[in-house]
Amino acid sequence: MAKNFYITTPIYYPSGKPHMGHAYSSIVADIFARFKRLEGFNVLFLTGTDEHGQKIQKEANKNNKDPKTFCDELSETFRSLTKTLNLSNDDFIRTTENRHHKSVIEIWNKLISSGDIYLDKYSGWYSVSDEAFYDEDEIEDKNGKKISKSSGSLVEWLEEESYFFKLSAWSNKLLEFYKKNPNFILPLSRKNEVVSFVEKGLKDLSISRTSFTWGIPVPNNNKHIIYVWLDALTNYISALNFPNIDDKKYKAFWPADVHIIGKDILRFHAIFWPAFLLAAKIPLPKRVFGHGWILSDDKKMSKSLGNILDPLEIIEKYGIDQLRYYLVKEVSLGNDGSISLENLKNCINNDLANNYGNLCQRVFSFIKKNCDNKIPYSTKLNISDKALLKNLKSSLPKLQNLMDNQDLNEYIKTVVGFSFEANKYFNDSEPWTVKKKDPERMNAILFAIVDQIKNISILLNPIIPASTNKVLAMINISNENIKIDNIKNDKTLNHEKELGKLEILFEKIENDN
Protein backbone atom coordinates (compact mmCIF):
# COMPACT_ATOMS: atom_id res chain seq x y z
CA MET A 1 0.00 0.00 0.00
CA ALA A 2 1.38 3.39 -1.09
CA LYS A 3 2.39 5.88 1.58
CA ASN A 4 1.05 9.44 1.48
CA PHE A 5 3.07 12.64 1.19
CA TYR A 6 1.73 16.19 1.41
CA ILE A 7 3.86 19.18 0.39
CA THR A 8 2.92 22.84 0.00
CA THR A 9 4.33 26.08 -1.31
CA PRO A 10 3.41 29.32 0.44
CA ILE A 11 0.26 30.68 -1.09
CA TYR A 12 1.27 33.75 -3.01
CA TYR A 13 -0.08 37.23 -2.49
CA PRO A 14 -1.14 38.25 -6.02
CA SER A 15 -0.56 41.97 -5.71
CA GLY A 16 1.85 42.06 -8.64
CA LYS A 17 3.70 40.10 -11.29
CA PRO A 18 5.24 36.72 -10.27
CA HIS A 19 8.94 37.06 -9.51
CA MET A 20 11.99 34.82 -9.08
CA GLY A 21 11.17 34.12 -5.41
CA HIS A 22 7.78 32.70 -6.41
CA ALA A 23 9.44 30.58 -9.09
CA TYR A 24 12.09 29.26 -6.71
CA SER A 25 9.68 28.19 -3.93
CA SER A 26 7.42 26.51 -6.46
CA ILE A 27 10.20 24.67 -8.31
CA VAL A 28 11.76 23.41 -5.07
CA ALA A 29 8.42 22.06 -3.82
CA ASP A 30 7.74 20.51 -7.22
CA ILE A 31 11.07 18.67 -7.19
CA PHE A 32 10.33 17.08 -3.82
CA ALA A 33 6.80 16.16 -4.92
CA ARG A 34 8.06 14.52 -8.11
CA PHE A 35 10.78 12.63 -6.25
CA LYS A 36 8.28 11.20 -3.80
CA ARG A 37 6.18 9.98 -6.72
CA LEU A 38 9.30 8.24 -8.07
CA GLU A 39 9.51 6.46 -4.72
CA GLY A 40 5.91 5.26 -5.10
CA PHE A 41 4.25 7.71 -2.69
CA ASN A 42 0.71 8.97 -3.13
CA VAL A 43 1.52 12.69 -3.32
CA LEU A 44 -0.58 15.80 -2.79
CA PHE A 45 1.19 18.97 -3.89
CA LEU A 46 -0.59 22.25 -3.10
CA THR A 47 -0.01 25.82 -4.20
CA GLY A 48 -2.33 28.81 -4.57
CA THR A 49 -3.04 32.46 -3.86
CA ASP A 50 -3.76 34.51 -0.72
CA GLU A 51 -6.31 37.09 -1.85
CA HIS A 52 -7.67 39.00 1.15
CA GLY A 53 -6.43 42.02 3.04
CA GLN A 54 -5.98 45.76 2.93
CA LYS A 55 -3.25 45.76 0.29
CA ILE A 56 -5.45 43.93 -2.23
CA GLN A 57 -8.38 46.23 -1.48
CA LYS A 58 -6.22 49.32 -2.05
CA GLU A 59 -4.79 47.98 -5.31
CA ALA A 60 -8.26 47.03 -6.56
CA ASN A 61 -9.59 50.51 -5.78
CA LYS A 62 -6.58 52.04 -7.54
CA ASN A 63 -7.47 50.02 -10.65
CA ASN A 64 -11.19 50.86 -10.40
CA LYS A 65 -12.13 47.22 -9.93
CA ASP A 66 -13.99 45.36 -7.24
CA PRO A 67 -11.60 43.19 -5.18
CA LYS A 68 -13.00 39.86 -6.38
CA THR A 69 -12.63 40.73 -10.08
CA PHE A 70 -9.16 42.08 -9.37
CA CYS A 71 -8.20 38.84 -7.58
CA ASP A 72 -9.67 36.65 -10.32
CA GLU A 73 -7.35 38.28 -12.84
CA LEU A 74 -4.23 38.19 -10.67
CA SER A 75 -4.81 34.67 -9.39
CA GLU A 76 -5.07 33.43 -12.97
CA THR A 77 -1.58 34.86 -13.57
CA PHE A 78 -0.23 32.65 -10.80
CA ARG A 79 -2.24 29.66 -11.97
CA SER A 80 -0.67 30.11 -15.41
CA LEU A 81 2.73 30.20 -13.74
CA THR A 82 2.23 26.60 -12.58
CA LYS A 83 2.07 25.55 -16.24
CA THR A 84 4.99 27.77 -17.28
CA LEU A 85 7.19 26.30 -14.53
CA ASN A 86 5.97 22.78 -15.42
CA LEU A 87 4.72 22.19 -11.88
CA SER A 88 3.00 18.93 -10.99
CA ASN A 89 0.68 20.47 -8.37
CA ASP A 90 -2.48 18.51 -7.64
CA ASP A 91 -4.49 21.46 -6.36
CA PHE A 92 -4.56 25.25 -6.52
CA ILE A 93 -6.24 26.86 -3.52
CA ARG A 94 -7.66 30.39 -3.46
CA THR A 95 -8.60 32.06 -0.18
CA THR A 96 -11.70 33.50 -1.89
CA GLU A 97 -13.12 29.98 -2.36
CA ASN A 98 -16.09 28.79 -0.33
CA ARG A 99 -14.20 25.68 0.89
CA HIS A 100 -11.58 27.98 2.40
CA HIS A 101 -14.15 30.31 3.97
CA LYS A 102 -15.73 27.33 5.80
CA SER A 103 -12.35 26.23 7.21
CA VAL A 104 -11.41 29.70 8.47
CA ILE A 105 -14.74 30.11 10.27
CA GLU A 106 -14.28 26.70 11.90
CA ILE A 107 -10.77 27.60 13.10
CA TRP A 108 -12.06 30.90 14.48
CA ASN A 109 -14.88 29.16 16.35
CA LYS A 110 -12.47 26.59 17.79
CA LEU A 111 -10.21 29.36 19.09
CA ILE A 112 -13.23 31.12 20.59
CA SER A 113 -14.31 27.87 22.28
CA SER A 114 -10.81 27.30 23.70
CA GLY A 115 -10.83 30.78 25.24
CA ASP A 116 -7.85 31.92 23.16
CA ILE A 117 -9.56 34.91 21.53
CA TYR A 118 -10.60 38.15 23.28
CA LEU A 119 -11.70 41.67 22.21
CA ASP A 120 -9.53 44.67 23.05
CA LYS A 121 -7.89 47.68 21.40
CA TYR A 122 -4.71 47.58 19.38
CA SER A 123 -2.08 50.27 18.94
CA GLY A 124 1.28 49.76 17.28
CA TRP A 125 3.37 49.86 14.09
CA TYR A 126 1.79 48.08 11.14
CA SER A 127 2.96 47.44 7.58
CA VAL A 128 0.20 47.18 4.98
CA SER A 129 2.70 45.77 2.49
CA ASP A 130 3.90 42.99 4.82
CA GLU A 131 0.54 42.46 6.54
CA ALA A 132 2.55 42.40 9.77
CA PHE A 133 3.08 44.23 13.05
CA TYR A 134 6.49 45.35 14.27
CA ASP A 135 7.90 46.22 17.68
CA GLU A 136 9.86 49.44 18.22
CA ASP A 137 13.20 47.61 17.98
CA GLU A 138 12.16 46.16 14.58
CA ILE A 139 11.70 49.52 12.84
CA GLU A 140 13.95 52.44 11.95
CA ASP A 141 13.77 55.99 10.60
CA LYS A 142 14.72 56.47 6.94
CA ASN A 143 14.24 59.69 5.01
CA GLY A 144 11.77 60.90 7.59
CA LYS A 145 9.68 57.70 7.42
CA LYS A 146 9.32 54.67 9.65
CA ILE A 147 10.26 51.40 7.95
CA SER A 148 10.67 47.76 8.88
CA LYS A 149 14.35 46.81 9.36
CA SER A 150 13.79 43.33 7.90
CA SER A 151 11.67 44.13 4.82
CA GLY A 152 12.26 47.84 4.23
CA SER A 153 8.48 48.33 4.00
CA LEU A 154 6.76 51.46 5.24
CA VAL A 155 5.05 51.13 8.63
CA GLU A 156 2.34 53.32 10.11
CA TRP A 157 0.91 53.78 13.58
CA LEU A 158 -2.38 51.95 13.89
CA GLU A 159 -5.01 52.22 16.60
CA GLU A 160 -8.27 50.30 16.40
CA GLU A 161 -10.52 47.80 18.15
CA SER A 162 -9.27 44.29 17.52
CA TYR A 163 -9.73 40.69 18.46
CA PHE A 164 -6.56 39.16 19.91
CA PHE A 165 -5.21 35.64 19.97
CA LYS A 166 -3.51 34.68 23.27
CA LEU A 167 -0.20 33.93 21.62
CA SER A 168 1.66 34.71 24.87
CA ALA A 169 0.02 31.70 26.53
CA TRP A 170 1.60 29.33 24.03
CA SER A 171 5.29 30.28 24.36
CA ASN A 172 6.23 27.33 26.60
CA LYS A 173 4.11 24.84 24.65
CA LEU A 174 5.84 25.92 21.43
CA LEU A 175 9.31 25.63 22.96
CA GLU A 176 8.40 22.19 24.27
CA PHE A 177 7.18 21.17 20.82
CA TYR A 178 10.38 22.43 19.12
CA LYS A 179 12.45 20.42 21.61
CA LYS A 180 10.47 17.22 21.05
CA ASN A 181 10.51 17.71 17.28
CA PRO A 182 14.04 18.94 16.45
CA ASN A 183 13.44 18.75 12.68
CA PHE A 184 10.18 20.69 12.72
CA ILE A 185 12.00 23.84 11.55
CA LEU A 186 14.82 23.52 9.03
CA PRO A 187 17.51 24.49 8.33
CA LEU A 188 19.04 24.69 11.80
CA SER A 189 19.80 28.41 11.47
CA ARG A 190 16.08 29.14 11.02
CA LYS A 191 15.18 26.96 13.97
CA ASN A 192 17.66 28.80 16.19
CA GLU A 193 16.20 32.11 15.03
CA VAL A 194 12.65 31.05 15.91
CA VAL A 195 13.56 29.50 19.27
CA SER A 196 15.47 32.64 20.26
CA PHE A 197 12.48 34.82 19.35
CA VAL A 198 9.99 32.68 21.32
CA GLU A 199 12.29 32.47 24.36
CA LYS A 200 12.12 36.27 24.69
CA GLY A 201 8.37 35.92 25.27
CA LEU A 202 5.51 36.29 22.82
CA LYS A 203 2.93 39.07 22.77
CA ASP A 204 -0.73 38.47 22.04
CA LEU A 205 -1.53 38.75 18.36
CA SER A 206 -4.09 41.05 16.77
CA ILE A 207 -6.21 38.86 14.48
CA SER A 208 -8.90 41.17 13.14
CA ARG A 209 -9.29 44.54 11.40
CA THR A 210 -11.96 47.20 11.11
CA SER A 211 -10.07 49.50 8.71
CA PHE A 212 -11.00 47.54 5.58
CA THR A 213 -13.76 45.20 4.40
CA TRP A 214 -12.10 42.81 1.93
CA GLY A 215 -11.83 39.51 3.76
CA ILE A 216 -13.77 37.00 5.82
CA PRO A 217 -16.00 38.67 8.43
CA VAL A 218 -15.66 37.64 12.07
CA PRO A 219 -18.63 35.43 13.08
CA ASN A 220 -21.26 37.45 14.97
CA ASN A 221 -19.38 40.72 14.47
CA ASN A 222 -19.33 41.77 10.81
CA LYS A 223 -17.59 45.03 11.69
CA HIS A 224 -14.36 43.00 11.98
CA ILE A 225 -12.46 41.19 9.22
CA ILE A 226 -10.32 38.17 10.15
CA TYR A 227 -6.61 39.04 10.03
CA VAL A 228 -4.98 37.90 6.84
CA TRP A 229 -2.49 35.48 8.43
CA LEU A 230 -5.10 33.53 10.40
CA ASP A 231 -7.07 33.45 7.18
CA ALA A 232 -4.20 32.60 4.82
CA LEU A 233 -2.46 29.91 6.86
CA THR A 234 -5.66 27.91 7.09
CA ASN A 235 -5.36 27.14 3.36
CA TYR A 236 -3.20 24.13 4.15
CA ILE A 237 -6.16 22.35 5.73
CA SER A 238 -9.01 23.97 3.77
CA ALA A 239 -7.56 22.25 0.68
CA LEU A 240 -8.16 18.96 2.54
CA ASN A 241 -11.86 19.73 3.11
CA PHE A 242 -11.44 20.66 6.77
CA PRO A 243 -13.52 20.87 8.99
CA ASN A 244 -14.66 17.47 7.75
CA ILE A 245 -11.96 15.49 9.55
CA ASP A 246 -13.50 12.26 8.30
CA ASP A 247 -12.92 13.30 4.70
CA LYS A 248 -10.60 10.82 2.98
CA LYS A 249 -8.33 13.62 1.79
CA TYR A 250 -7.88 15.07 5.27
CA LYS A 251 -7.35 11.64 6.81
CA ALA A 252 -4.79 10.69 4.16
CA PHE A 253 -2.70 13.86 4.06
CA TRP A 254 -2.87 15.78 7.34
CA PRO A 255 -0.51 16.56 8.99
CA ALA A 256 1.48 17.96 6.08
CA ASP A 257 4.94 16.51 5.57
CA VAL A 258 6.58 19.81 4.71
CA HIS A 259 5.70 23.46 4.10
CA ILE A 260 8.25 25.03 1.72
CA ILE A 261 8.41 28.79 2.45
CA GLY A 262 10.71 31.79 2.15
CA LYS A 263 12.53 32.93 5.29
CA ASP A 264 10.62 36.24 5.26
CA ILE A 265 7.43 34.44 6.34
CA LEU A 266 9.08 32.01 8.75
CA ARG A 267 7.62 33.59 11.89
CA PHE A 268 4.07 33.18 10.61
CA HIS A 269 4.58 29.51 9.76
CA ALA A 270 6.80 28.43 12.64
CA ILE A 271 5.15 30.40 15.47
CA PHE A 272 1.65 31.65 14.59
CA TRP A 273 0.49 28.61 12.61
CA PRO A 274 1.53 25.96 15.16
CA ALA A 275 0.10 28.08 17.99
CA PHE A 276 -3.27 28.34 16.21
CA LEU A 277 -3.27 24.58 15.64
CA LEU A 278 -2.28 23.76 19.22
CA ALA A 279 -5.08 25.95 20.53
CA ALA A 280 -7.58 24.40 18.10
CA LYS A 281 -6.37 20.88 19.03
CA ILE A 282 -5.39 20.09 15.44
CA PRO A 283 -2.20 18.09 14.69
CA LEU A 284 0.80 20.18 13.63
CA PRO A 285 2.64 19.80 10.29
CA LYS A 286 5.80 17.70 10.38
CA ARG A 287 8.18 20.29 8.99
CA VAL A 288 8.56 23.92 7.97
CA PHE A 289 11.52 24.54 5.67
CA GLY A 290 12.54 28.18 5.25
CA HIS A 291 14.71 28.82 2.21
CA GLY A 292 16.76 31.98 1.66
CA TRP A 293 16.42 34.87 -0.76
CA ILE A 294 17.35 34.82 -4.41
CA LEU A 295 19.87 37.62 -5.02
CA SER A 296 21.03 39.10 -8.29
CA ASP A 297 24.82 39.46 -8.40
CA ASP A 298 24.86 39.31 -4.57
CA LYS A 299 22.30 42.10 -4.23
CA LYS A 300 18.61 41.94 -3.43
CA MET A 301 16.58 42.38 -6.61
CA SER A 302 14.93 45.77 -6.95
CA LYS A 303 13.59 48.03 -9.70
CA SER A 304 15.80 50.90 -8.53
CA LEU A 305 18.98 48.81 -8.97
CA GLY A 306 17.78 47.51 -12.32
CA ASN A 307 18.89 43.98 -11.42
CA ILE A 308 15.59 42.11 -11.55
CA LEU A 309 15.79 38.78 -13.36
CA ASP A 310 12.34 37.91 -14.65
CA PRO A 311 11.76 34.12 -14.58
CA LEU A 312 9.31 34.32 -17.49
CA GLU A 313 11.83 36.13 -19.69
CA ILE A 314 14.56 33.62 -18.80
CA ILE A 315 12.27 30.68 -19.58
CA GLU A 316 11.32 32.17 -22.94
CA LYS A 317 14.96 32.69 -23.91
CA TYR A 318 16.71 29.65 -22.39
CA GLY A 319 14.01 27.09 -21.47
CA ILE A 320 12.17 25.93 -18.35
CA ASP A 321 14.39 22.93 -17.53
CA GLN A 322 17.42 25.17 -17.83
CA LEU A 323 16.02 27.58 -15.25
CA ARG A 324 14.82 24.79 -12.93
CA TYR A 325 18.22 23.11 -12.95
CA TYR A 326 20.22 26.30 -12.54
CA LEU A 327 18.19 27.66 -9.63
CA VAL A 328 18.39 24.56 -7.48
CA LYS A 329 22.03 23.83 -8.33
CA GLU A 330 23.27 27.37 -7.86
CA VAL A 331 21.36 28.22 -4.69
CA SER A 332 22.09 26.19 -1.58
CA LEU A 333 18.63 25.43 -0.21
CA GLY A 334 18.21 27.21 3.12
CA ASN A 335 20.74 29.95 2.36
CA ASP A 336 20.57 33.14 0.33
CA GLY A 337 21.84 32.51 -3.18
CA SER A 338 23.13 34.82 -5.88
CA ILE A 339 22.27 34.21 -9.52
CA SER A 340 23.36 35.88 -12.74
CA LEU A 341 22.75 35.44 -16.44
CA GLU A 342 26.44 34.70 -16.99
CA ASN A 343 26.42 31.86 -14.45
CA LEU A 344 23.16 30.57 -15.91
CA LYS A 345 24.74 30.31 -19.36
CA ASN A 346 27.83 28.57 -17.98
CA CYS A 347 25.68 26.11 -16.05
CA ILE A 348 23.58 25.27 -19.11
CA ASN A 349 26.70 24.71 -21.20
CA ASN A 350 28.77 22.77 -18.67
CA ASP A 351 26.22 20.63 -16.84
CA LEU A 352 23.41 20.23 -19.34
CA ALA A 353 24.73 20.68 -22.90
CA ASN A 354 28.31 19.38 -22.51
CA ASN A 355 27.59 16.73 -19.89
CA TYR A 356 24.17 15.07 -19.71
CA GLY A 357 22.96 16.25 -23.12
CA ASN A 358 26.23 15.36 -24.81
CA LEU A 359 26.26 11.89 -23.21
CA CYS A 360 22.80 11.09 -24.56
CA GLN A 361 23.53 12.53 -27.99
CA ARG A 362 26.80 10.63 -28.47
CA VAL A 363 25.57 7.28 -27.20
CA PHE A 364 22.27 7.26 -29.09
CA SER A 365 23.89 8.49 -32.31
CA PHE A 366 26.42 5.67 -32.07
CA ILE A 367 23.68 3.07 -31.50
CA LYS A 368 21.69 4.40 -34.44
CA LYS A 369 24.67 4.08 -36.77
CA ASN A 370 26.14 0.83 -35.48
CA CYS A 371 23.38 -1.24 -33.89
CA ASP A 372 20.36 -0.89 -36.18
CA ASN A 373 19.05 1.82 -33.85
CA LYS A 374 18.35 -0.75 -31.10
CA ILE A 375 19.86 -1.07 -27.62
CA PRO A 376 22.25 -4.03 -27.68
CA TYR A 377 21.62 -6.72 -25.10
CA SER A 378 24.49 -8.38 -23.30
CA THR A 379 24.96 -10.70 -20.34
CA LYS A 380 28.73 -10.41 -20.54
CA LEU A 381 29.32 -7.29 -18.50
CA ASN A 382 32.88 -7.08 -17.20
CA ILE A 383 34.02 -5.79 -13.82
CA SER A 384 34.18 -2.20 -15.04
CA ASP A 385 30.67 -2.29 -16.52
CA LYS A 386 29.24 -3.73 -13.32
CA ALA A 387 31.15 -1.22 -11.18
CA LEU A 388 29.72 1.70 -13.18
CA LEU A 389 26.17 0.54 -12.51
CA LYS A 390 26.77 -0.63 -8.95
CA ASN A 391 28.22 2.73 -7.91
CA LEU A 392 24.97 4.51 -8.73
CA LYS A 393 22.62 1.81 -7.45
CA SER A 394 24.42 1.53 -4.12
CA SER A 395 24.02 5.30 -3.70
CA LEU A 396 20.22 5.16 -3.82
CA PRO A 397 19.69 5.05 -0.01
CA LYS A 398 21.99 8.07 0.36
CA LEU A 399 20.17 9.96 -2.40
CA GLN A 400 16.77 9.20 -0.88
CA ASN A 401 17.98 10.36 2.52
CA LEU A 402 19.29 13.60 0.99
CA MET A 403 15.88 14.34 -0.50
CA ASP A 404 14.09 13.45 2.75
CA ASN A 405 16.25 16.07 4.47
CA GLN A 406 15.80 18.66 1.71
CA ASP A 407 19.49 18.57 0.77
CA LEU A 408 18.90 19.27 -2.90
CA ASN A 409 22.37 20.58 -3.63
CA GLU A 410 24.22 17.47 -2.52
CA TYR A 411 21.67 15.35 -4.38
CA ILE A 412 22.28 17.20 -7.66
CA LYS A 413 26.05 17.16 -7.16
CA THR A 414 25.98 13.39 -6.70
CA VAL A 415 23.71 12.65 -9.68
CA VAL A 416 25.58 14.99 -12.03
CA GLY A 417 28.77 13.27 -10.90
CA PHE A 418 27.37 9.99 -12.25
CA SER A 419 26.74 11.69 -15.60
CA PHE A 420 30.34 12.92 -15.80
CA GLU A 421 31.49 9.42 -14.86
CA ALA A 422 29.35 7.86 -17.61
CA ASN A 423 30.75 10.29 -20.18
CA LYS A 424 34.29 9.38 -19.16
CA TYR A 425 33.45 5.67 -19.27
CA PHE A 426 32.13 5.99 -22.82
CA ASN A 427 35.29 7.81 -23.89
CA ASP A 428 37.67 5.40 -22.17
CA SER A 429 35.84 2.27 -23.39
CA GLU A 430 36.02 3.39 -27.03
CA PRO A 431 33.19 1.24 -28.43
CA TRP A 432 34.00 2.57 -31.93
CA THR A 433 37.41 0.86 -31.68
CA VAL A 434 36.19 -2.26 -29.88
CA LYS A 435 33.55 -2.87 -32.56
CA LYS A 436 36.13 -4.03 -35.10
CA LYS A 437 37.74 -6.73 -32.99
CA ASP A 438 35.09 -7.64 -30.38
CA PRO A 439 31.45 -6.78 -31.27
CA GLU A 440 30.22 -8.63 -28.18
CA ARG A 441 32.32 -6.37 -25.98
CA MET A 442 30.91 -3.33 -27.77
CA ASN A 443 27.40 -4.58 -26.98
CA ALA A 444 28.24 -4.90 -23.29
CA ILE A 445 29.66 -1.36 -23.15
CA LEU A 446 26.61 0.14 -24.83
CA PHE A 447 24.19 -1.91 -22.72
CA ALA A 448 25.86 -0.67 -19.51
CA ILE A 449 26.00 2.95 -20.72
CA VAL A 450 22.33 3.03 -21.80
CA ASP A 451 21.29 1.45 -18.51
CA GLN A 452 23.22 4.17 -16.70
CA ILE A 453 21.61 6.88 -18.83
CA LYS A 454 18.24 5.42 -17.85
CA ASN A 455 19.21 5.53 -14.17
CA ILE A 456 20.58 9.08 -14.34
CA SER A 457 17.52 10.26 -16.27
CA ILE A 458 15.15 8.86 -13.64
CA LEU A 459 17.12 10.58 -10.87
CA LEU A 460 17.19 13.88 -12.78
CA ASN A 461 13.51 13.59 -13.73
CA PRO A 462 12.18 15.61 -10.77
CA ILE A 463 14.55 18.46 -11.63
CA ILE A 464 14.42 18.57 -15.45
CA PRO A 465 11.25 16.57 -16.22
CA ALA A 466 10.67 17.74 -19.80
CA SER A 467 14.19 16.86 -20.97
CA THR A 468 14.48 13.55 -19.13
CA ASN A 469 11.02 12.50 -20.34
CA LYS A 470 12.33 12.90 -23.91
CA VAL A 471 15.35 10.74 -23.15
CA LEU A 472 13.33 8.05 -21.39
CA ALA A 473 10.75 8.02 -24.18
CA MET A 474 13.61 7.69 -26.69
CA ILE A 475 14.70 4.43 -25.03
CA ASN A 476 11.06 3.32 -24.76
CA ILE A 477 10.67 3.71 -21.01
CA SER A 478 6.98 4.24 -20.28
CA ASN A 479 5.80 6.84 -17.73
CA GLU A 480 4.73 4.13 -15.26
CA ASN A 481 8.30 2.77 -15.30
CA ILE A 482 9.88 6.09 -14.32
CA LYS A 483 10.41 4.92 -10.74
CA ILE A 484 13.27 4.46 -8.30
CA ASP A 485 12.54 0.72 -8.23
CA ASN A 486 13.36 0.51 -11.94
CA ILE A 487 16.87 1.76 -11.31
CA LYS A 488 17.51 -1.42 -9.43
CA ASN A 489 17.08 -3.65 -12.47
CA ASP A 490 17.64 -3.63 -16.21
CA LYS A 491 14.39 -5.30 -17.16
CA THR A 492 12.81 -2.04 -18.28
CA LEU A 493 15.23 -1.68 -21.20
CA ASN A 494 13.63 -2.73 -24.46
CA HIS A 495 16.09 -4.36 -26.86
CA GLU A 496 13.62 -5.11 -29.63
CA LYS A 497 12.12 -1.70 -30.36
CA GLU A 498 14.06 0.96 -32.19
CA LEU A 499 15.14 4.09 -30.37
CA GLY A 500 12.85 7.05 -30.69
CA LYS A 501 13.69 10.20 -32.60
CA LEU A 502 17.03 11.68 -31.61
CA GLU A 503 17.07 15.40 -30.87
CA ILE A 504 19.36 17.93 -29.23
CA LEU A 505 18.29 18.33 -25.60
CA PHE A 506 20.14 21.51 -24.73
CA GLU A 507 21.43 24.06 -27.20
CA LYS A 508 24.86 25.32 -26.26
CA ILE A 509 24.79 29.05 -25.57
CA GLU A 510 27.40 31.05 -27.42
CA ASN A 511 28.86 34.15 -25.81
CA ASP A 512 27.43 37.41 -27.06
CA ASN A 513 29.90 39.48 -29.03
Rosetta blueprint (number, residue, H / E / L):
1 M L
2 A L
3 K L
4 N E
5 F E
6 Y E
7 I E
8 T E
9 T L
10 P L
11 I L
12 Y E
13 Y L
14 P L
15 S L
16 G L
17 K L
18 P L
19 H L
20 M H
21 G H
22 H H
23 A H
24 Y H
25 S H
26 S H
27 I H
28 V H
29 A H
30 D H
31 I H
32 F H
33 A H
34 R H
35 F H
36 K H
37 R H
38 L H
39 E L
40 G L
41 F L
42 N E
43 V E
44 L E
45 F E
46 L E
47 T E
48 G E
49 T E
50 D L
51 E L
52 H L
53 G L
54 Q H
55 K H
56 I H
57 Q H
58 K H
59 E H
60 A H
61 N H
62 K H
63 N L
64 N L
65 K L
66 D L
67 P H
68 K H
69 T H
70 F H
71 C H
72 D H
73 E H
74 L H
75 S H
76 E H
77 T H
78 F H
79 R H
80 S H
81 L H
82 T H
83 K H
84 T H
85 L L
86 N L
87 L L
88 S L
89 N L
90 D L
91 D E
92 F E
93 I E
94 R E
95 T L
96 T L
97 E L
98 N H
99 R H
100 H H
101 H H
102 K H
103 S H
104 V H
105 I H
106 E H
107 I H
108 W H
109 N H
110 K H
111 L H
112 I H
113 S H
114 S L
115 G L
116 D L
117 I E
118 Y E
119 L E
120 D E
121 K E
122 Y E
123 S E
124 G E
125 W E
126 Y E
127 S E
128 V L
129 S L
130 D L
131 E L
132 A E
133 F E
134 Y E
135 D L
136 E H
137 D H
138 E H
139 I E
140 E E
141 D E
142 K E
143 N L
144 G L
145 K E
146 K E
147 I E
148 S E
149 K L
150 S L
151 S L
152 G L
153 S L
154 L E
155 V L
156 E E
157 W E
158 L E
159 E E
160 E E
161 E E
162 S E
163 Y E
164 F E
165 F E
166 K L
167 L H
168 S H
169 A H
170 W H
171 S H
172 N H
173 K H
174 L H
175 L H
176 E H
177 F H
178 Y H
179 K H
180 K H
181 N L
182 P L
183 N L
184 F L
185 I E
186 L E
187 P L
188 L H
189 S H
190 R H
191 K H
192 N H
193 E H
194 V H
195 V H
196 S H
197 F H
198 V H
199 E H
200 K L
201 G L
202 L L
203 K L
204 D L
205 L E
206 S E
207 I L
208 S E
209 R E
210 T L
211 S L
212 F L
213 T L
214 W L
215 G L
216 I L
217 P E
218 V E
219 P L
220 N L
221 N E
222 N E
223 K E
224 H E
225 I E
226 I E
227 Y L
228 V H
229 W H
230 L H
231 D H
232 A H
233 L H
234 T L
235 N H
236 Y H
237 I H
238 S H
239 A L
240 L L
241 N L
242 F L
243 P L
244 N L
245 I L
246 D L
247 D L
248 K H
249 K H
250 Y H
251 K H
252 A H
253 F H
254 W L
255 P L
256 A L
257 D L
258 V E
259 H E
260 I E
261 I E
262 G E
263 K H
264 D H
265 I H
266 L H
267 R H
268 F H
269 H H
270 A H
271 I H
272 F H
273 W H
274 P H
275 A H
276 F H
277 L H
278 L H
279 A H
280 A H
281 K L
282 I L
283 P L
284 L L
285 P L
286 K L
287 R L
288 V E
289 F E
290 G E
291 H E
292 G L
293 W L
294 I E
295 L E
296 S E
297 D L
298 D L
299 K E
300 K E
301 M L
302 S L
303 K L
304 S L
305 L L
306 G L
307 N L
308 I L
309 L L
310 D L
311 P H
312 L H
313 E H
314 I H
315 I H
316 E H
317 K H
318 Y H
319 G L
320 I H
321 D H
322 Q H
323 L H
324 R H
325 Y H
326 Y H
327 L H
328 V H
329 K H
330 E H
331 V L
332 S L
333 L L
334 G L
335 N L
336 D L
337 G E
338 S E
339 I E
340 S L
341 L H
342 E H
343 N H
344 L H
345 K H
346 N H
347 C H
348 I H
349 N H
350 N H
351 D H
352 L H
353 A H
354 N H
355 N H
356 Y H
357 G H
358 N H
359 L H
360 C H
361 Q H
362 R H
363 V H
364 F H
365 S H
366 F H
367 I H
368 K H
369 K H
370 N H
371 C L
372 D L
373 N L
374 K L
375 I L
376 P L
377 Y L
378 S L
379 T L
380 K L
381 L L
382 N L
383 I H
384 S H
385 D H
386 K H
387 A H
388 L H
389 L H
390 K H
391 N H
392 L H
393 K H
394 S L
395 S L
396 L H
397 P H
398 K H
399 L H
400 Q H
401 N H
402 L H
403 M H
404 D H
405 N L
406 Q L
407 D L
408 L H
409 N H
410 E H
411 Y H
412 I H
413 K H
414 T H
415 V H
416 V H
417 G H
418 F H
419 S H
420 F H
421 E H
422 A H
423 N H
424 K H
425 Y H
426 F H
427 N H
428 D H
429 S H
430 E L
431 P H
432 W H
433 T H
434 V H
435 K H
436 K H
437 K H
438 D L
439 P H
440 E H
441 R H
442 M H
443 N H
444 A H
445 I H
446 L H
447 F H
448 A H
449 I H
450 V H
451 D H
452 Q H
453 I H
454 K H
455 N H
456 I H
457 S H
458 I H
459 L H
460 L H
461 N L
462 P L
463 I L
464 I L
465 P H
466 A H
467 S H
468 T H
469 N H
470 K H
471 V H
472 L H
473 A H
474 M H
475 I L
476 N L
477 I L
478 S L
479 N H
480 E H
481 N H
482 I L
483 K L
484 I H
485 D H
486 N H
487 I H
488 K L
489 N L
490 D L
491 K L
492 T L
493 L L
494 N L
495 H L
496 E L
497 K L
498 E L
499 L L
500 G L
501 K L
502 L L
503 E L
504 I L
505 L L
506 F L
507 E L
508 K L
509 I L
510 E L
511 N L
512 D L
513 N L
